[in-house]
Amino acid sequence: MISLDSKHLHLIWRMVETHRHILQDLSDEAICLWLQQKVNDSIYLHNDDMDEIKAYISSRSHLIRDVANSQSL
């Protein structure tokens, strides 16, 4: 089970909204890698935390893509 705190969730979704123009053109795998790197650049995470971030992003890649695409309209 993924148990991210609100700080992590806010950071992920703020990045989705802020960088939607970049995310629109990426594959699902590339979106996951890009967001993981940005989160890792923003805050220090232990490996276990990064694994949770990766699982969260991967499980929501379609939603992330939908949000990025819908905000470009």
C-alpha positions as CSV (number, residue, x, y, z in Angstrom):
1,M,0.0,0.0,0.0
2,I,1.2,3.5,-0.9
3,S,1.3,5.8,2.1
4,L,2.7,9.1,0.8
5,D,2.1,12.2,2.9
6,S,0.4,15.4,1.6
7,K,3.7,17.1,1.0
8,H,4.8,14.4,-1.6
9,L,1.4,14.4,-3.2
10,H,1.2,18.1,-3.5
11,L,4.7,18.2,-5.0
12,I,3.9,15.6,-7.6
13,W,0.6,17.2,-8.7
14,R,2.1,20.7,-8.7
15,M,4.8,19.4,-11.1
16,V,2.1,17.8,-13.3
17,E,0.3,21.2,-13.6
18,T,3.4,23.3,-13.9
19,H,5.1,21.1,-16.6
20,R,2.1,19.9,-18.5
21,H,3.6,21.1,-21.8
22,I,6.5,18.7,-21.3
23,L,4.5,15.8,-20.0
24,Q,2.1,15.8,-23.0
25,D,4.7,14.6,-25.4
26,L,6.2,11.8,-23.2
27,S,5.3,8.1,-23.0
28,D,3.9,6.8,-19.8
29,E,7.3,5.4,-18.8
30,A,9.0,8.7,-19.6
31,I,6.4,10.6,-17.5
32,C,7.2,8.3,-14.6
33,L,10.9,8.7,-14.9
34,W,10.7,12.5,-15.4
35,L,8.5,13.1,-12.4
36,Q,10.6,10.8,-10.2
37,Q,13.7,12.8,-11.1
38,K,12.0,16.1,-10.4
39,V,10.7,14.9,-7.1
40,N,14.2,13.6,-6.2
41,D,15.7,16.9,-7.2
42,S,13.3,18.8,-5.0
43,I,13.4,16.8,-1.8
44,Y,15.7,14.2,-0.3
45,L,14.0,10.8,-0.2
46,H,15.2,7.4,1.1
47,N,15.1,4.5,-1.3
48,D,11.9,3.2,0.3
49,D,10.2,6.6,-0.2
50,M,11.4,6.8,-3.8
51,D,9.9,3.3,-4.4
52,E,6.6,4.5,-3.1
53,I,6.7,7.7,-5.3
54,K,7.5,5.5,-8.3
55,A,4.6,3.1,-7.6
56,Y,2.2,6.1,-7.0
57,I,3.2,7.8,-10.3
58,S,3.2,4.6,-12.3
59,S,-0.3,3.7,-11.0
60,R,-1.6,7.1,-12.0
61,S,0.2,7.7,-15.3
62,H,-3.1,7.7,-17.3
63,L,-4.6,10.3,-14.9
64,I,-1.4,12.4,-15.0
65,R,-1.6,12.3,-18.8
66,D,-5.3,13.3,-18.8
67,V,-4.6,16.2,-16.4
68,A,-1.7,17.4,-18.5
69,N,-3.7,17.2,-21.7
70,S,-6.9,18.7,-20.3
71,Q,-5.1,21.8,-19.0
72,S,-3.7,22.6,-22.5
73,L,-7.2,23.2,-23.9
